[in-house]
Every structure is written in structure tokens, then in C-alpha cells.
Amino acid sequence: MTSDLLALMAGILDEQGYALAADVVPAEVTFAQLGFDSLALLEFLMLIDERTGVEVTTDVVTSETTLGELAALISQQSA
């Protein structure tokens, strides 16, 4: 399920104009490395909520959170 969530997140990132380079491992990328500010992070988390039904807040996810950590958190909360 985590790989499905990473694919979903990569799609959302692409929609928002944050394309990942081909040689990047998505699970290891932080939001800071993507250039997210607090508003971009909030918008991203709102899209995650809309598409997965799992609400994740900026209290839990920060700019230093990796996509893999977020995927694990969503997977855990949806179980």
C-alpha cells in the first residue's frame, strides 16, 4: 500500500508543478527538498485528505518529513 501512496503523492506533486527527477527515490525526499513552504504543505495535505480520506495535519507533518514517512503515517491511520 505504501508504494500506491507514493505513486499517488508523486501524481499530486506533478499536478502542483513539483516533478521528481527520475533518479530521485520518492520515499526519501523531504518537503523542504521539494521547496515547499507552509502554505504549499497545507495544500498538499488537503489534497491527500481529499484523495485518501485520511486527515493529516501540519502538527504531525513538517517540512523535514519524507514522502515515505507520510505514506507510512497514512497507511497506519487508514488501517
HTML snippet that shows the backbone in 3Dmol.js (N, CA, C, O; Angstrom):
<script src="https://3Dmol.org/build/3Dmol-min.js"></script>
<div id="view" style="width:600px;height:400px;position:relative"></div>
<script>
const pdb = `
ATOM      1  N   MET A   1       0.823  -1.197   0.000  1.00  0.00           N
ATOM      2  CA  MET A   1       0.000   0.000   0.000  1.00  0.00           C
ATOM      3  C   MET A   1       0.866   1.260   0.000  1.00  0.00           C
ATOM      4  O   MET A   1       0.488   2.274  -0.586  1.00  0.00           O
ATOM      5  N   THR A   2       2.019   1.195   0.653  1.00  0.00           N
ATOM      6  CA  THR A   2       2.892   2.360   0.705  1.00  0.00           C
ATOM      7  C   THR A   2       3.329   2.776  -0.696  1.00  0.00           C
ATOM      8  O   THR A   2       3.408   3.971  -0.982  1.00  0.00           O
ATOM      9  N   SER A   3       3.612   1.820  -1.572  1.00  0.00           N
ATOM     10  CA  SER A   3       4.020   2.168  -2.935  1.00  0.00           C
ATOM     11  C   SER A   3       2.878   2.837  -3.686  1.00  0.00           C
ATOM     12  O   SER A   3       3.111   3.739  -4.491  1.00  0.00           O
ATOM     13  N   ASP A   4       1.644   2.403  -3.431  1.00  0.00           N
ATOM     14  CA  ASP A   4       0.489   3.054  -4.043  1.00  0.00           C
ATOM     15  C   ASP A   4       0.357   4.484  -3.553  1.00  0.00           C
ATOM     16  O   ASP A   4       0.043   5.385  -4.332  1.00  0.00           O
ATOM     17  N   LEU A   5       0.595   4.696  -2.269  1.00  0.00           N
ATOM     18  CA  LEU A   5       0.523   6.048  -1.704  1.00  0.00           C
ATOM     19  C   LEU A   5       1.633   6.928  -2.259  1.00  0.00           C
ATOM     20  O   LEU A   5       1.410   8.107  -2.537  1.00  0.00           O
ATOM     21  N   LEU A   6       2.826   6.366  -2.423  1.00  0.00           N
ATOM     22  CA  LEU A   6       3.919   7.137  -3.010  1.00  0.00           C
ATOM     23  C   LEU A   6       3.597   7.526  -4.449  1.00  0.00           C
ATOM     24  O   LEU A   6       3.907   8.638  -4.877  1.00  0.00           O
ATOM     25  N   ALA A   7       2.979   6.622  -5.191  1.00  0.00           N
ATOM     26  CA  ALA A   7       2.578   6.935  -6.565  1.00  0.00           C
ATOM     27  C   ALA A   7       1.517   8.036  -6.572  1.00  0.00           C
ATOM     28  O   ALA A   7       1.566   8.943  -7.403  1.00  0.00           O
ATOM     29  N   LEU A   8       0.560   7.954  -5.646  1.00  0.00           N
ATOM     30  CA  LEU A   8      -0.466   8.993  -5.525  1.00  0.00           C
ATOM     31  C   LEU A   8       0.180  10.333  -5.214  1.00  0.00           C
ATOM     32  O   LEU A   8      -0.159  11.346  -5.825  1.00  0.00           O
ATOM     33  N   MET A   9       1.109  10.340  -4.266  1.00  0.00           N
ATOM     34  CA  MET A   9       1.783  11.589  -3.889  1.00  0.00           C
ATOM     35  C   MET A   9       2.598  12.146  -5.050  1.00  0.00           C
ATOM     36  O   MET A   9       2.617  13.357  -5.269  1.00  0.00           O
ATOM     37  N   ALA A  10       3.271  11.272  -5.795  1.00  0.00           N
ATOM     38  CA  ALA A  10       4.046  11.728  -6.950  1.00  0.00           C
ATOM     39  C   ALA A  10       3.126  12.375  -7.979  1.00  0.00           C
ATOM     40  O   ALA A  10       3.494  13.368  -8.606  1.00  0.00           O
ATOM     41  N   GLY A  11       1.932  11.815  -8.154  1.00  0.00           N
ATOM     42  CA  GLY A  11       0.960  12.399  -9.071  1.00  0.00           C
ATOM     43  C   GLY A  11       0.494  13.769  -8.612  1.00  0.00           C
ATOM     44  O   GLY A  11       0.373  14.691  -9.419  1.00  0.00           O
ATOM     45  N   ILE A  12       0.233  13.905  -7.319  1.00  0.00           N
ATOM     46  CA  ILE A  12      -0.183  15.195  -6.767  1.00  0.00           C
ATOM     47  C   ILE A  12       0.948  16.213  -6.910  1.00  0.00           C
ATOM     48  O   ILE A  12       0.712  17.363  -7.279  1.00  0.00           O
ATOM     49  N   LEU A  13       2.170  15.788  -6.617  1.00  0.00           N
ATOM     50  CA  LEU A  13       3.316  16.679  -6.766  1.00  0.00           C
ATOM     51  C   LEU A  13       3.436  17.168  -8.209  1.00  0.00           C
ATOM     52  O   LEU A  13       3.688  18.347  -8.457  1.00  0.00           O
ATOM     53  N   ASP A  14       3.253  16.258  -9.146  1.00  0.00           N
ATOM     54  CA  ASP A  14       3.327  16.611 -10.562  1.00  0.00           C
ATOM     55  C   ASP A  14       2.242  17.631 -10.916  1.00  0.00           C
ATOM     56  O   ASP A  14       2.500  18.596 -11.635  1.00  0.00           O
ATOM     57  N   GLU A  15       1.025  17.409 -10.406  1.00  0.00           N
ATOM     58  CA  GLU A  15      -0.081  18.346 -10.650  1.00  0.00           C
ATOM     59  C   GLU A  15       0.245  19.739 -10.115  1.00  0.00           C
ATOM     60  O   GLU A  15      -0.157  20.745 -10.700  1.00  0.00           O
ATOM     61  N   GLN A  16       0.971  19.792  -9.007  1.00  0.00           N
ATOM     62  CA  GLN A  16       1.318  21.057  -8.375  1.00  0.00           C
ATOM     63  C   GLN A  16       2.597  21.671  -8.942  1.00  0.00           C
ATOM     64  O   GLN A  16       3.009  22.748  -8.509  1.00  0.00           O
ATOM     65  N   GLY A  17       3.223  21.005  -9.896  1.00  0.00           N
ATOM     66  CA  GLY A  17       4.423  21.541 -10.513  1.00  0.00           C
ATOM     67  C   GLY A  17       5.715  21.180  -9.804  1.00  0.00           C
ATOM     68  O   GLY A  17       6.743  21.819 -10.027  1.00  0.00           O
ATOM     69  N   TYR A  18       5.676  20.161  -8.951  1.00  0.00           N
ATOM     70  CA  TYR A  18       6.858  19.695  -8.231  1.00  0.00           C
ATOM     71  C   TYR A  18       7.281  18.334  -8.769  1.00  0.00           C
ATOM     72  O   TYR A  18       7.211  17.340  -8.046  1.00  0.00           O
ATOM     73  N   ALA A  19       7.711  18.274  -9.997  1.00  0.00           N
ATOM     74  CA  ALA A  19       8.084  16.995 -10.602  1.00  0.00           C
ATOM     75  C   ALA A  19       9.362  16.453  -9.953  1.00  0.00           C
ATOM     76  O   ALA A  19      10.317  17.191  -9.711  1.00  0.00           O
ATOM     77  N   LEU A  20       9.352  15.165  -9.683  1.00  0.00           N
ATOM     78  CA  LEU A  20      10.529  14.499  -9.117  1.00  0.00           C
ATOM     79  C   LEU A  20      11.462  14.081 -10.248  1.00  0.00           C
ATOM     80  O   LEU A  20      11.009  13.602 -11.288  1.00  0.00           O
ATOM     81  N   ALA A  21      12.741  14.259 -10.047  1.00  0.00           N
ATOM     82  CA  ALA A  21      13.718  13.809 -11.035  1.00  0.00           C
ATOM     83  C   ALA A  21      13.692  12.285 -11.107  1.00  0.00           C
ATOM     84  O   ALA A  21      13.367  11.613 -10.128  1.00  0.00           O
ATOM     85  N   ALA A  22      14.031  11.757 -12.252  1.00  0.00           N
ATOM     86  CA  ALA A  22      13.966  10.307 -12.475  1.00  0.00           C
ATOM     87  C   ALA A  22      14.875   9.532 -11.526  1.00  0.00           C
ATOM     88  O   ALA A  22      14.571   8.392 -11.175  1.00  0.00           O
ATOM     89  N   ASP A  23      15.988  10.136 -11.106  1.00  0.00           N
ATOM     90  CA  ASP A  23      16.934   9.412 -10.258  1.00  0.00           C
ATOM     91  C   ASP A  23      16.660   9.593  -8.762  1.00  0.00           C
ATOM     92  O   ASP A  23      17.444   9.141  -7.927  1.00  0.00           O
ATOM     93  N   VAL A  24      15.548  10.252  -8.425  1.00  0.00           N
ATOM     94  CA  VAL A  24      15.200  10.509  -7.025  1.00  0.00           C
ATOM     95  C   VAL A  24      14.340   9.366  -6.496  1.00  0.00           C
ATOM     96  O   VAL A  24      13.424   8.901  -7.175  1.00  0.00           O
ATOM     97  N   VAL A  25      14.640   8.922  -5.290  1.00  0.00           N
ATOM     98  CA  VAL A  25      13.816   7.916  -4.624  1.00  0.00           C
ATOM     99  C   VAL A  25      12.740   8.683  -3.853  1.00  0.00           C
ATOM    100  O   VAL A  25      13.048   9.329  -2.852  1.00  0.00           O
ATOM    101  N   PRO A  26      11.475   8.620  -4.307  1.00  0.00           N
ATOM    102  CA  PRO A  26      10.426   9.437  -3.694  1.00  0.00           C
ATOM    103  C   PRO A  26      10.300   9.270  -2.187  1.00  0.00           C
ATOM    104  O   PRO A  26      10.024  10.243  -1.484  1.00  0.00           O
ATOM    105  N   ALA A  27      10.494   8.072  -1.681  1.00  0.00           N
ATOM    106  CA  ALA A  27      10.319   7.823  -0.254  1.00  0.00           C
ATOM    107  C   ALA A  27      11.313   8.595   0.605  1.00  0.00           C
ATOM    108  O   ALA A  27      11.062   8.817   1.789  1.00  0.00           O
ATOM    109  N   GLU A  28      12.438   9.006   0.023  1.00  0.00           N
ATOM    110  CA  GLU A  28      13.494   9.669   0.786  1.00  0.00           C
ATOM    111  C   GLU A  28      13.469  11.196   0.677  1.00  0.00           C
ATOM    112  O   GLU A  28      14.252  11.875   1.341  1.00  0.00           O
ATOM    113  N   VAL A  29      12.583  11.736  -0.147  1.00  0.00           N
ATOM    114  CA  VAL A  29      12.533  13.177  -0.385  1.00  0.00           C
ATOM    115  C   VAL A  29      11.719  13.864   0.710  1.00  0.00           C
ATOM    116  O   VAL A  29      10.624  13.420   1.055  1.00  0.00           O
ATOM    117  N   THR A  30      12.271  14.959   1.254  1.00  0.00           N
ATOM    118  CA  THR A  30      11.523  15.746   2.238  1.00  0.00           C
ATOM    119  C   THR A  30      10.778  16.868   1.516  1.00  0.00           C
ATOM    120  O   THR A  30      11.089  17.214   0.377  1.00  0.00           O
ATOM    121  N   PHE A  31       9.801  17.417   2.203  1.00  0.00           N
ATOM    122  CA  PHE A  31       9.067  18.536   1.629  1.00  0.00           C
ATOM    123  C   PHE A  31       9.967  19.763   1.487  1.00  0.00           C
ATOM    124  O   PHE A  31       9.782  20.563   0.570  1.00  0.00           O
ATOM    125  N   ALA A  32      10.929  19.914   2.378  1.00  0.00           N
ATOM    126  CA  ALA A  32      11.893  21.011   2.268  1.00  0.00           C
ATOM    127  C   ALA A  32      12.723  20.873   0.996  1.00  0.00           C
ATOM    128  O   ALA A  32      12.981  21.863   0.312  1.00  0.00           O
ATOM    129  N   GLN A  33      13.141  19.647   0.676  1.00  0.00           N
ATOM    130  CA  GLN A  33      13.922  19.425  -0.545  1.00  0.00           C
ATOM    131  C   GLN A  33      13.116  19.746  -1.800  1.00  0.00           C
ATOM    132  O   GLN A  33      13.674  20.127  -2.828  1.00  0.00           O
ATOM    133  N   LEU A  34      11.810  19.587  -1.703  1.00  0.00           N
ATOM    134  CA  LEU A  34      10.938  19.915  -2.832  1.00  0.00           C
ATOM    135  C   LEU A  34      10.680  21.414  -2.948  1.00  0.00           C
ATOM    136  O   LEU A  34      10.148  21.883  -3.955  1.00  0.00           O
ATOM    137  N   GLY A  35      11.061  22.163  -1.909  1.00  0.00           N
ATOM    138  CA  GLY A  35      10.860  23.605  -1.930  1.00  0.00           C
ATOM    139  C   GLY A  35       9.505  24.043  -1.394  1.00  0.00           C
ATOM    140  O   GLY A  35       9.045  25.148  -1.683  1.00  0.00           O
ATOM    141  N   PHE A  36       8.868  23.182  -0.616  1.00  0.00           N
ATOM    142  CA  PHE A  36       7.557  23.514  -0.051  1.00  0.00           C
ATOM    143  C   PHE A  36       7.696  24.562   1.049  1.00  0.00           C
ATOM    144  O   PHE A  36       8.594  24.487   1.888  1.00  0.00           O
ATOM    145  N   ASP A  37       6.791  25.538   1.028  1.00  0.00           N
ATOM    146  CA  ASP A  37       6.641  26.424   2.173  1.00  0.00           C
ATOM    147  C   ASP A  37       5.437  25.923   2.964  1.00  0.00           C
ATOM    148  O   ASP A  37       4.848  24.906   2.598  1.00  0.00           O
ATOM    149  N   SER A  38       5.063  26.601   4.025  1.00  0.00           N
ATOM    150  CA  SER A  38       3.985  26.106   4.887  1.00  0.00           C
ATOM    151  C   SER A  38       2.647  26.057   4.153  1.00  0.00           C
ATOM    152  O   SER A  38       1.851  25.150   4.396  1.00  0.00           O
ATOM    153  N   LEU A  39       2.382  27.003   3.266  1.00  0.00           N
ATOM    154  CA  LEU A  39       1.126  27.008   2.525  1.00  0.00           C
ATOM    155  C   LEU A  39       1.081  25.850   1.528  1.00  0.00           C
ATOM    156  O   LEU A  39       0.054  25.183   1.402  1.00  0.00           O
ATOM    157  N   ALA A  40       2.171  25.608   0.828  1.00  0.00           N
ATOM    158  CA  ALA A  40       2.228  24.500  -0.126  1.00  0.00           C
ATOM    159  C   ALA A  40       2.040  23.163   0.590  1.00  0.00           C
ATOM    160  O   ALA A  40       1.367  22.268   0.079  1.00  0.00           O
ATOM    161  N   LEU A  41       2.633  23.035   1.766  1.00  0.00           N
ATOM    162  CA  LEU A  41       2.486  21.803   2.540  1.00  0.00           C
ATOM    163  C   LEU A  41       1.030  21.612   2.959  1.00  0.00           C
ATOM    164  O   LEU A  41       0.495  20.509   2.854  1.00  0.00           O
ATOM    165  N   LEU A  42       0.398  22.662   3.425  1.00  0.00           N
ATOM    166  CA  LEU A  42      -1.001  22.588   3.831  1.00  0.00           C
ATOM    167  C   LEU A  42      -1.885  22.198   2.649  1.00  0.00           C
ATOM    168  O   LEU A  42      -2.761  21.345   2.790  1.00  0.00           O
ATOM    169  N   GLU A  43      -1.667  22.805   1.494  1.00  0.00           N
ATOM    170  CA  GLU A  43      -2.445  22.464   0.293  1.00  0.00           C
ATOM    171  C   GLU A  43      -2.235  21.005  -0.093  1.00  0.00           C
ATOM    172  O   GLU A  43      -3.184  20.311  -0.459  1.00  0.00           O
ATOM    173  N   PHE A  44      -0.996  20.543  -0.010  1.00  0.00           N
ATOM    174  CA  PHE A  44      -0.694  19.154  -0.342  1.00  0.00           C
ATOM    175  C   PHE A  44      -1.424  18.206   0.604  1.00  0.00           C
ATOM    176  O   PHE A  44      -2.000  17.211   0.166  1.00  0.00           O
ATOM    177  N   LEU A  45      -1.401  18.509   1.884  1.00  0.00           N
ATOM    178  CA  LEU A  45      -2.076  17.653   2.865  1.00  0.00           C
ATOM    179  C   LEU A  45      -3.592  17.665   2.673  1.00  0.00           C
ATOM    180  O   LEU A  45      -4.254  16.658   2.924  1.00  0.00           O
ATOM    181  N   MET A  46      -4.139  18.782   2.234  1.00  0.00           N
ATOM    182  CA  MET A  46      -5.575  18.841   1.947  1.00  0.00           C
ATOM    183  C   MET A  46      -5.917  17.940   0.754  1.00  0.00           C
ATOM    184  O   MET A  46      -6.949  17.270   0.755  1.00  0.00           O
ATOM    185  N   LEU A  47      -5.057  17.929  -0.249  1.00  0.00           N
ATOM    186  CA  LEU A  47      -5.270  17.044  -1.400  1.00  0.00           C
ATOM    187  C   LEU A  47      -5.144  15.578  -0.997  1.00  0.00           C
ATOM    188  O   LEU A  47      -5.899  14.732  -1.476  1.00  0.00           O
ATOM    189  N   ILE A  48      -4.197  15.279  -0.123  1.00  0.00           N
ATOM    190  CA  ILE A  48      -4.062  13.911   0.388  1.00  0.00           C
ATOM    191  C   ILE A  48      -5.344  13.496   1.102  1.00  0.00           C
ATOM    192  O   ILE A  48      -5.833  12.383   0.906  1.00  0.00           O
ATOM    193  N   ASP A  49      -5.884  14.377   1.920  1.00  0.00           N
ATOM    194  CA  ASP A  49      -7.130  14.113   2.644  1.00  0.00           C
ATOM    195  C   ASP A  49      -8.263  13.843   1.666  1.00  0.00           C
ATOM    196  O   ASP A  49      -9.015  12.883   1.835  1.00  0.00           O
ATOM    197  N   GLU A  50      -8.389  14.684   0.643  1.00  0.00           N
ATOM    198  CA  GLU A  50      -9.459  14.516  -0.353  1.00  0.00           C
ATOM    199  C   GLU A  50      -9.363  13.174  -1.066  1.00  0.00           C
ATOM    200  O   GLU A  50     -10.383  12.545  -1.346  1.00  0.00           O
ATOM    201  N   ARG A  51      -8.154  12.738  -1.358  1.00  0.00           N
ATOM    202  CA  ARG A  51      -7.979  11.531  -2.179  1.00  0.00           C
ATOM    203  C   ARG A  51      -7.863  10.241  -1.385  1.00  0.00           C
ATOM    204  O   ARG A  51      -8.089   9.158  -1.926  1.00  0.00           O
ATOM    205  N   THR A  52      -7.514  10.342  -0.113  1.00  0.00           N
ATOM    206  CA  THR A  52      -7.362   9.117   0.686  1.00  0.00           C
ATOM    207  C   THR A  52      -8.385   9.015   1.804  1.00  0.00           C
ATOM    208  O   THR A  52      -8.638   7.929   2.325  1.00  0.00           O
ATOM    209  N   GLY A  53      -8.974  10.148   2.173  1.00  0.00           N
ATOM    210  CA  GLY A  53      -9.902  10.154   3.301  1.00  0.00           C
ATOM    211  C   GLY A  53      -9.199  10.173   4.643  1.00  0.00           C
ATOM    212  O   GLY A  53      -9.844  10.034   5.682  1.00  0.00           O
ATOM    213  N   VAL A  54      -7.872  10.345   4.633  1.00  0.00           N
ATOM    214  CA  VAL A  54      -7.091  10.380   5.864  1.00  0.00           C
ATOM    215  C   VAL A  54      -6.625  11.813   6.084  1.00  0.00           C
ATOM    216  O   VAL A  54      -5.934  12.393   5.246  1.00  0.00           O
ATOM    217  N   GLU A  55      -7.015  12.374   7.225  1.00  0.00           N
ATOM    218  CA  GLU A  55      -6.612  13.737   7.553  1.00  0.00           C
ATOM    219  C   GLU A  55      -5.279  13.725   8.286  1.00  0.00           C
ATOM    220  O   GLU A  55      -5.127  13.083   9.325  1.00  0.00           O
ATOM    221  N   VAL A  56      -4.329  14.441   7.728  1.00  0.00           N
ATOM    222  CA  VAL A  56      -3.010  14.589   8.332  1.00  0.00           C
ATOM    223  C   VAL A  56      -2.766  16.085   8.466  1.00  0.00           C
ATOM    224  O   VAL A  56      -2.989  16.842   7.521  1.00  0.00           O
ATOM    225  N   THR A  57      -2.314  16.506   9.627  1.00  0.00           N
ATOM    226  CA  THR A  57      -2.139  17.935   9.872  1.00  0.00           C
ATOM    227  C   THR A  57      -0.669  18.331   9.877  1.00  0.00           C
ATOM    228  O   THR A  57       0.225  17.487   9.938  1.00  0.00           O
ATOM    229  N   THR A  58      -0.448  19.637   9.812  1.00  0.00           N
ATOM    230  CA  THR A  58       0.918  20.154   9.872  1.00  0.00           C
ATOM    231  C   THR A  58       1.492  20.060  11.276  1.00  0.00           C
ATOM    232  O   THR A  58       2.664  20.374  11.485  1.00  0.00           O
ATOM    233  N   ASP A  59       0.686  19.634  12.240  1.00  0.00           N
ATOM    234  CA  ASP A  59       1.214  19.346  13.575  1.00  0.00           C
ATOM    235  C   ASP A  59       2.056  18.074  13.545  1.00  0.00           C
ATOM    236  O   ASP A  59       2.980  17.910  14.342  1.00  0.00           O
ATOM    237  N   VAL A  60       1.730  17.183  12.624  1.00  0.00           N
ATOM    238  CA  VAL A  60       2.403  15.889  12.521  1.00  0.00           C
ATOM    239  C   VAL A  60       3.427  15.886  11.384  1.00  0.00           C
ATOM    240  O   VAL A  60       4.497  15.290  11.505  1.00  0.00           O
ATOM    241  N   VAL A  61       3.093  16.552  10.289  1.00  0.00           N
ATOM    242  CA  VAL A  61       3.958  16.575   9.113  1.00  0.00           C
ATOM    243  C   VAL A  61       4.624  17.946   9.018  1.00  0.00           C
ATOM    244  O   VAL A  61       3.952  18.976   9.056  1.00  0.00           O
ATOM    245  N   THR A  62       5.941  17.947   8.895  1.00  0.00           N
ATOM    246  CA  THR A  62       6.702  19.192   8.780  1.00  0.00           C
ATOM    247  C   THR A  62       7.470  19.198   7.460  1.00  0.00           C
ATOM    248  O   THR A  62       7.389  18.251   6.678  1.00  0.00           O
ATOM    249  N   SER A  63       8.195  20.249   7.229  1.00  0.00           N
ATOM    250  CA  SER A  63       8.990  20.340   6.004  1.00  0.00           C
ATOM    251  C   SER A  63      10.099  19.287   5.972  1.00  0.00           C
ATOM    252  O   SER A  63      10.611  18.962   4.900  1.00  0.00           O
ATOM    253  N   GLU A  64      10.470  18.757   7.124  1.00  0.00           N
ATOM    254  CA  GLU A  64      11.517  17.739   7.188  1.00  0.00           C
ATOM    255  C   GLU A  64      10.978  16.311   7.092  1.00  0.00           C
ATOM    256  O   GLU A  64      11.756  15.357   7.097  1.00  0.00           O
ATOM    257  N   THR A  65       9.672  16.156   7.006  1.00  0.00           N
ATOM    258  CA  THR A  65       9.052  14.838   6.836  1.00  0.00           C
ATOM    259  C   THR A  65       9.321  14.344   5.419  1.00  0.00           C
ATOM    260  O   THR A  65       9.234  15.115   4.464  1.00  0.00           O
ATOM    261  N   THR A  66       9.643  13.074   5.282  1.00  0.00           N
ATOM    262  CA  THR A  66       9.832  12.499   3.943  1.00  0.00           C
ATOM    263  C   THR A  66       8.501  12.001   3.410  1.00  0.00           C
ATOM    264  O   THR A  66       7.551  11.785   4.162  1.00  0.00           O
ATOM    265  N   LEU A  67       8.451  11.823   2.102  1.00  0.00           N
ATOM    266  CA  LEU A  67       7.241  11.267   1.497  1.00  0.00           C
ATOM    267  C   LEU A  67       6.989   9.856   2.012  1.00  0.00           C
ATOM    268  O   LEU A  67       5.839   9.456   2.193  1.00  0.00           O
ATOM    269  N   GLY A  68       8.052   9.107   2.246  1.00  0.00           N
ATOM    270  CA  GLY A  68       7.917   7.755   2.786  1.00  0.00           C
ATOM    271  C   GLY A  68       7.323   7.751   4.183  1.00  0.00           C
ATOM    272  O   GLY A  68       6.486   6.910   4.510  1.00  0.00           O
ATOM    273  N   GLU A  69       7.761   8.693   5.005  1.00  0.00           N
ATOM    274  CA  GLU A  69       7.205   8.801   6.358  1.00  0.00           C
ATOM    275  C   GLU A  69       5.723   9.167   6.306  1.00  0.00           C
ATOM    276  O   GLU A  69       4.919   8.636   7.072  1.00  0.00           O
ATOM    277  N   LEU A  70       5.369  10.072   5.404  1.00  0.00           N
ATOM    278  CA  LEU A  70       3.960  10.444   5.259  1.00  0.00           C
ATOM    279  C   LEU A  70       3.146   9.256   4.750  1.00  0.00           C
ATOM    280  O   LEU A  70       2.039   9.019   5.234  1.00  0.00           O
ATOM    281  N   ALA A  71       3.668   8.518   3.798  1.00  0.00           N
ATOM    282  CA  ALA A  71       2.952   7.349   3.277  1.00  0.00           C
ATOM    283  C   ALA A  71       2.725   6.325   4.393  1.00  0.00           C
ATOM    284  O   ALA A  71       1.642   5.748   4.493  1.00  0.00           O
ATOM    285  N   ALA A  72       3.735   6.099   5.225  1.00  0.00           N
ATOM    286  CA  ALA A  72       3.601   5.157   6.344  1.00  0.00           C
ATOM    287  C   ALA A  72       2.559   5.647   7.337  1.00  0.00           C
ATOM    288  O   ALA A  72       1.774   4.853   7.855  1.00  0.00           O
ATOM    289  N   LEU A  73       2.543   6.934   7.603  1.00  0.00           N
ATOM    290  CA  LEU A  73       1.571   7.509   8.526  1.00  0.00           C
ATOM    291  C   LEU A  73       0.150   7.349   7.997  1.00  0.00           C
ATOM    292  O   LEU A  73      -0.755   6.977   8.745  1.00  0.00           O
ATOM    293  N   ILE A  74      -0.047   7.627   6.715  1.00  0.00           N
ATOM    294  CA  ILE A  74      -1.371   7.482   6.107  1.00  0.00           C
ATOM    295  C   ILE A  74      -1.798   6.029   6.127  1.00  0.00           C
ATOM    296  O   ILE A  74      -2.949   5.723   6.441  1.00  0.00           O
ATOM    297  N   SER A  75      -0.888   5.137   5.796  1.00  0.00           N
ATOM    298  CA  SER A  75      -1.178   3.709   5.788  1.00  0.00           C
ATOM    299  C   SER A  75      -1.577   3.240   7.188  1.00  0.00           C
ATOM    300  O   SER A  75      -2.514   2.456   7.344  1.00  0.00           O
ATOM    301  N   GLN A  76      -0.872   3.718   8.186  1.00  0.00           N
ATOM    302  CA  GLN A  76      -1.156   3.352   9.571  1.00  0.00           C
ATOM    303  C   GLN A  76      -2.528   3.874   9.996  1.00  0.00           C
ATOM    304  O   GLN A  76      -3.292   3.153  10.637  1.00  0.00           O
ATOM    305  N   GLN A  77      -2.842   5.110   9.647  1.00  0.00           N
ATOM    306  CA  GLN A  77      -4.112   5.716  10.060  1.00  0.00           C
ATOM    307  C   GLN A  77      -5.306   5.123   9.320  1.00  0.00           C
ATOM    308  O   GLN A  77      -6.422   5.130   9.839  1.00  0.00           O
ATOM    309  N   SER A  78      -5.081   4.610   8.110  1.00  0.00           N
ATOM    310  CA  SER A  78      -6.199   4.053   7.357  1.00  0.00           C
ATOM    311  C   SER A  78      -6.427   2.583   7.648  1.00  0.00           C
ATOM    312  O   SER A  78      -7.408   2.004   7.182  1.00  0.00           O
ATOM    313  N   ALA A  79      -5.527   1.968   8.417  1.00  0.00           N
ATOM    314  CA  ALA A  79      -5.660   0.536   8.741  1.00  0.00           C
ATOM    315  C   ALA A  79      -6.702   0.292   9.808  1.00  0.00           C
ATOM    316  O   ALA A  79      -6.935  -0.854  10.192  1.00  0.00           O
TER     317      ALA A  79
END
`;
const viewer = $3Dmol.createViewer("view");
viewer.addModel(pdb, "pdb");
viewer.setStyle({}, {cartoon: {color: "spectrum"}});
viewer.zoomTo();
viewer.render();
</script>
